[in-house]
Amino acid sequence: MYNTTCLDSIFICGCDSLTYIAKGHLPPTLRRLTIEYCKNIRTVLLEEDGINSTTSLLEDLHIGFCTSLESVTSSGELPATLKHLFICGCKTLESMAESFPHNSFLEFISITHCGNLKSLPRGIHGLSNLHKLVIESCPNLDPFPDGERELLPPNLRWLMIDEACEKMVHGIHNLASLQYLKISSIVSFPEEGFPTNITELVIKYLNITEALFEWGLHRLTSLRRLEIEGGCPHLVSFPTPKMMLPASLTSLRISSFPNLESLSSDGFRGLVSLEHLDVAECEKLTSFPMNDLPPSLLILQISKCPLLEERYKRDQGREWTKIAQIPCVEIDDRLTYREVYLGK
């Protein structure tokens, strides 16, 4: 392949005889390399003695479901030219590299479902070009090895983490550019709270939900989309008086609240910009706010809420008239009512 002077992308899938890729044999023009379902590959980029590796142009590296993978690179260094790094479903991978390269061009890192991964390369806080970071389902990971300072890249705009990356939560408040935040199964809430500039927040099965509500979601004055799944087993009404929601919200999804019985009129009254409401898996929920839903609402979705579905069934439910003015109503993935409208 080395003599191929115009090849810029290679995709290898299901090649069980592949155990490594010699970096020095890759085309010098290569920019994208994808390796998937190669169950015997152990090293993706192998440096061979006596073979000079050309200056790499590699920008995108995708590795998926390579179940024997032990290392990404034998040299311990990722290509300095990398912009996007995706690793998924590599259950034997313990380490990606020793450290991130200085002056790295990395913009997007996604590491998911790597159950044996124990550490990230050192120096993640120095990745000034990194805008998106996703780390999920890596239960044995320590994101800050060797006592490294718990700092995140300063220009992150998008962050998705779960309990293995709990240490990262305590540096979130410094991320002045952060817009999207998804956190799952975190057990401690940062004293400084979240950056108030985020526009989308997804929280799933948190043990810190009550602490988060006490801190005050209304402080997130730029928040447009909020999704809360689980983590509130004792909640019977949403939102509670202590749980003020920001007036900037245009989309709200709540799901997996096993004891939720009602949505609060007071809590929804201030949501003057709300356009999309999605309620799912709230088996005890029986009603929407007594004073009806915000007039700005354009889309209402109801799923796996049997009591609510019965009460608001089109032309049959006794409360149907309360939602009849909403342009689009979807119940259990069935479009119940729709008007032609232009979404914003």
Phi and psi in degrees as a GROMACS rama.xvg file:
@    title "Ramachandran Plot"
@    xaxis  label "Phi"
@    yaxis  label "Psi"
@TYPE xy
-57.3565  -36.99  TYR-2
-78.064  -2.79484  ASN-3
-79.4002  111.844  THR-4
-96.6141  0.164634  THR-5
-126.389  -0.338935  CYS-6
-74.2617  123.326  LEU-7
-116.572  -3.17861  ASP-8
-145.491  134.647  SER-9
-129.967  132.501  ILE-10
-125.599  119.781  PHE-11
-122.251  125.324  ILE-12
-136.869  132.203  CYS-13
65.6981  30.5709  GLY-14
-96.3617  93.7355  CYS-15
-73.2466  -18.011  ASP-16
-82.2558  -10.2015  SER-17
-78.8226  123.184  LEU-18
-113.624  -20.7128  THR-19
-163.27  166.768  TYR-20
-123.237  120.405  ILE-21
-73.5998  115.951  ALA-22
-57.9905  -36.7024  LYS-23
-70.0723  -12.1776  GLY-24
-98.8975  -1.7636  HIS-25
-76.7008  148.471  LEU-26
-59.413  138.021  PRO-27
-65.7162  -15.2458  PRO-28
-94.1189  -0.487646  THR-29
-64.7968  129.373  LEU-30
-117.511  -24.4351  ARG-31
-134.222  127.303  ARG-32
-128.813  123.062  LEU-33
-122.885  125.504  THR-34
-124.858  119.87  ILE-35
-137.003  141.414  GLU-36
54.2522  38.5733  TYR-37
-103.338  93.1833  CYS-38
-72.2684  -12.9184  LYS-39
-110.957  1.98187  ASN-40
-71.9407  134.479  ILE-41
-112.731  -29.8118  ARG-42
-137.751  130.221  THR-43
-80.2032  -48.5128  VAL-44
-117.169  100.453  LEU-45
-100.215  125.89  LEU-46
-86.7294  120.053  GLU-47
-99.3511  140.352  GLU-48
-62.8258  135.243  ASP-49
82.6492  -0.943485  GLY-50
-117.053  119.896  ILE-51
-81.481  125.614  ASN-52
-79.7299  130.776  SER-53
-70.6222  164.889  THR-54
-59.4813  120.952  THR-55
-79.067  141.485  SER-56
-110.104  6.29895  LEU-57
-60.2337  123.589  LEU-58
-112.326  -36.1986  GLU-59
-119.788  123.507  ASP-60
-125.814  116.994  LEU-61
-118.198  123.769  HIS-62
-128.398  120.602  ILE-63
-136.185  129.501  GLY-64
56.7617  43.5208  PHE-65
-101.102  94.4622  CYS-66
-76.4975  -7.12368  THR-67
-110.015  6.50553  SER-68
-62.3714  128.887  LEU-69
-108.668  -32.4792  GLU-70
-150.841  151.295  SER-71
-78.7266  -41.5101  VAL-72
-140.361  139.769  THR-73
-75.3469  -20.6786  SER-74
-80.9165  -13.7714  SER-75
82.9994  1.86387  GLY-76
-124.952  130.673  GLU-77
-77.0375  150.418  LEU-78
-56.4741  130.903  PRO-79
-65.1865  -18.8997  ALA-80
-84.2297  -9.25302  THR-81
-57.9794  135.822  LEU-82
-112.317  -34.1459  LYS-83
-130.89  126.928  HIS-84
-127.941  119.581  LEU-85
-125.81  124.603  PHE-86
-132.616  126.285  ILE-87
-143.214  136.771  CYS-88
66.972  31.9681  GLY-89
-105.219  88.4049  CYS-90
-72.2255  -17.968  LYS-91
-99.6843  -4.71134  THR-92
-68.4274  124.437  LEU-93
-104.179  -31.9238  GLU-94
-147.897  139.341  SER-95
-84.0823  -46.8198  MET-96
-167.428  167.835  ALA-97
-74.5615  -40.0505  GLU-98
-155.811  158.69  SER-99
-77.4375  144.011  PHE-100
-66.3082  149.109  PRO-101
-66.1322  146.291  HIS-102
56.7076  39.1075  ASN-103
-65.5134  146.986  SER-104
-95.4435  4.27476  PHE-105
-55.1048  128.187  LEU-106
-113.41  -28.5604  GLU-107
-144.098  122.965  PHE-108
-122.684  129.155  ILE-109
-132.649  116.732  SER-110
-125.382  113.342  ILE-111
-139.137  147.708  THR-112
55.1368  44.8634  HIS-113
-115.507  85.9427  CYS-114
-65.9485  -20.1414  GLY-115
-104.954  -0.0424806  ASN-116
-64.8274  126.079  LEU-117
-105.832  -23.7249  LYS-118
-154.662  158.375  SER-119
-97.4056  158.688  LEU-120
-58.6115  147.75  PRO-121
-66.7687  151.738  ARG-122
89.8484  23.3497  GLY-123
-63.0852  -30.4103  ILE-124
-66.6815  -16.9747  HIS-125
-90.4491  4.36526  GLY-126
-82.7315  82.6997  LEU-127
-70.6894  -18.0342  SER-128
-93.2541  -6.16295  ASN-129
-73.1748  121.186  LEU-130
-107.895  -28.979  HIS-131
-128.661  133.335  LYS-132
-137.593  122.292  LEU-133
-125.881  119.662  VAL-134
-136.472  110.862  ILE-135
-143.738  149.399  GLU-136
56.9454  45.5624  SER-137
-125.458  75.0401  CYS-138
-64.2838  -21.2123  PRO-139
-100.177  11.5218  ASN-140
-81.3522  135.655  LEU-141
-110.926  105.991  ASP-142
-70.0146  -18.2762  PRO-143
-124.574  82.2076  PHE-144
-73.9487  159.505  PRO-145
57.2523  34.6991  ASP-146
69.2  19.9536  GLY-147
-60.6575  145.899  GLU-148
-59.7914  139.159  ARG-149
-82.3671  70.7503  GLU-150
-119.236  141.615  LEU-151
-101.188  159.556  LEU-152
-55.0814  134.119  PRO-153
-70.0283  -20.786  PRO-154
-108.408  20.7007  ASN-155
-59.8726  135.861  LEU-156
-112.358  -20.4818  ARG-157
-139.313  124.215  TRP-158
-139.828  125.94  LEU-159
-129.358  117.084  MET-160
-142.197  162.838  ILE-161
-130.183  -160.072  ASP-162
-61.5584  -27.9571  GLU-163
-64.8476  -23.137  ALA-164
-108.093  31.9052  CYS-165
-54.8898  -35.348  GLU-166
-59.4501  -30.2441  LYS-167
-67.5559  -27.3725  MET-168
-59.3424  -33.5341  VAL-169
-79.5547  0.402275  HIS-170
-112.091  4.15604  GLY-171
-65.7795  -35.0628  ILE-172
-62.4732  -18.1434  HIS-173
-84.2854  -5.17765  ASN-174
-86.8397  88.3476  LEU-175
-70.182  -17.9593  ALA-176
-99.9659  -1.89568  SER-177
-65.7292  130.919  LEU-178
-117.435  -36.5949  GLN-179
-119.575  129.195  TYR-180
-135.461  124.026  LEU-181
-125.255  124.227  LYS-182
-131.124  140.045  ILE-183
-131.064  135.991  SER-184
59.604  28.1037  SER-185
-77.6005  141.142  ILE-186
-107.774  -8.09199  VAL-187
-133.844  139.867  SER-188
-98.6004  132.078  PHE-189
-65.4181  134.798  PRO-190
-57.8872  -35.3703  GLU-191
-78.8209  -8.71333  GLU-192
78.2638  -160.363  GLY-193
-103.499  157.34  PHE-194
-64.3896  134.289  PRO-195
-77.9897  -2.21356  THR-196
-91.464  -4.20078  ASN-197
-66.1847  145.228  ILE-198
-106.942  -19.7962  THR-199
-135.173  131.161  GLU-200
-134.045  123.971  LEU-201
-121.697  120.403  VAL-202
-125.626  130.061  ILE-203
-131.388  126.047  LYS-204
48.7785  53.0174  TYR-205
-93.7363  142.464  LEU-206
-86.1491  0.992696  ASN-207
-107.173  10.9221  ILE-208
-57.459  -44.825  THR-209
-63.8477  -41.1138  GLU-210
-63.8649  -36.8771  ALA-211
-64.8465  -42.7599  LEU-212
-66.2953  -37.2503  PHE-213
-66.9415  -37.9138  GLU-214
-60.5902  -40.5028  TRP-215
111.569  98.7544  GLY-216
-63.895  -22.3037  LEU-217
-65.8644  -14.5633  HIS-218
-69.7971  -20.3639  ARG-219
-82.4893  76.7483  LEU-220
-73.3188  -9.7791  THR-221
-104.644  1.31909  SER-222
-68.2779  127.502  LEU-223
-111.884  -32.436  ARG-224
-125.239  129.513  ARG-225
-130.662  130.096  LEU-226
-130.393  125.245  GLU-227
-124.66  121.498  ILE-228
-124.394  118.191  GLU-229
65.8236  -173.806  GLY-230
83.406  3.59838  GLY-231
-131.522  62.7486  CYS-232
-66.0728  -23.2172  PRO-233
-100.623  -0.164908  HIS-234
-74.7789  125.341  LEU-235
-110.088  -18.0092  VAL-236
-137.373  141.284  SER-237
-134.691  134.774  PHE-238
-78.5216  159.603  PRO-239
-80.2698  167.695  THR-240
-56.9617  -29.5725  PRO-241
-82.6313  -4.77776  LYS-242
-111.888  65.8062  MET-243
-71.1275  131.624  MET-244
-98.1107  148.044  LEU-245
-68.3958  139.027  PRO-246
-66.7894  -13.8988  ALA-247
-76.7233  -10.4624  SER-248
-59.0897  132.269  LEU-249
-113.551  -17.8138  THR-250
-140.313  131.983  SER-251
-136.863  129.117  LEU-252
-128.854  128.161  ARG-253
-125.988  137.714  ILE-254
-153.051  156.409  SER-255
60.0432  47.1608  SER-256
-105.54  95.3408  PHE-257
-65.0033  -25.206  PRO-258
-115.021  10.7634  ASN-259
-68.238  128.645  LEU-260
-113.235  -27.1301  GLU-261
-152.745  159.295  SER-262
-104.711  131.58  LEU-263
-76.4661  131.358  SER-264
-62.7616  -44.4565  SER-265
-62.5148  -39.1282  ASP-266
-69.1971  -31.6207  GLY-267
-90.4453  -15.2314  PHE-268
-61.0186  -33.748  ARG-269
-84.9823  -2.13722  GLY-270
-87.7786  69.7758  LEU-271
-75.7174  -11.3992  VAL-272
-110.063  2.72939  SER-273
-65.6051  124.77  LEU-274
-114.478  -24.7361  GLU-275
-134.181  122.833  HIS-276
-125.418  126.204  LEU-277
-127.077  121.032  ASP-278
-122.822  124.988  VAL-279
-140.99  145.354  ALA-280
54.0175  46.9402  GLU-281
-120.465  83.779  CYS-282
-64.7823  -25.4894  GLU-283
-98.1144  -3.1167  LYS-284
-68.6786  126.328  LEU-285
-114.164  -20.3081  THR-286
-153.588  157.731  SER-287
-91.3201  173.903  PHE-288
-52.5712  142.399  PRO-289
-59.8713  -34.9046  MET-290
-92.9439  28.8685  ASN-291
70.3082  170.533  ASP-292
-86.0675  162.731  LEU-293
-55.3121  137.43  PRO-294
-64.0126  -16.8771  PRO-295
-75.5864  -10.0204  SER-296
-66.3827  128.943  LEU-297
-110.268  -30.3839  LEU-298
-133.083  128.855  ILE-299
-125.064  124.194  LEU-300
-121.074  132.653  GLN-301
-129.231  128.186  ILE-302
-143.702  130.109  SER-303
56.3844  42.165  LYS-304
-126.017  78.8699  CYS-305
-58.3912  -40.0297  PRO-306
-68.9257  -39.4194  LEU-307
-68.2174  -41.7859  LEU-308
-62.4855  -41.1555  GLU-309
-65.5054  -38.3085  GLU-310
-73.5358  -30.4283  ARG-311
-112.801  22.1042  TYR-312
-63.7429  136.819  LYS-313
-59.7117  128.071  ARG-314
63.8045  0.959498  ASP-315
-124.872  -40.9992  GLN-316
-67.2578  145.355  GLY-317
-70.5023  -15.3809  ARG-318
-110.204  13.3  GLU-319
-55.1328  -38.0306  TRP-320
-61.7036  -22.2235  THR-321
-72.4883  -20.0879  LYS-322
-118.977  1.76658  ILE-323
-63.3505  -24.2401  ALA-324
-82.3001  -7.62562  GLN-325
-76.1189  128.109  ILE-326
-57.6145  -37.2593  PRO-327
-133.244  119.532  CYS-328
-123.907  126.904  VAL-329
-126.241  123.29  GLU-330
-120.285  121.175  ILE-331
50.4019  48.7359  ASP-332
65.7238  13.2011  ASP-333
-111.58  128.761  ARG-334
-73.1626  108.726  LEU-335
-85.4545  -36.7192  THR-336
-154.871  137.271  TYR-337
-152.577  135.269  ARG-338
-111.764  155.339  GLU-339
-76.5362  123.087  VAL-340
-149.925  161.924  TYR-341
-101.561  115.732  LEU-342
-71.5014  153.415  GLY-343
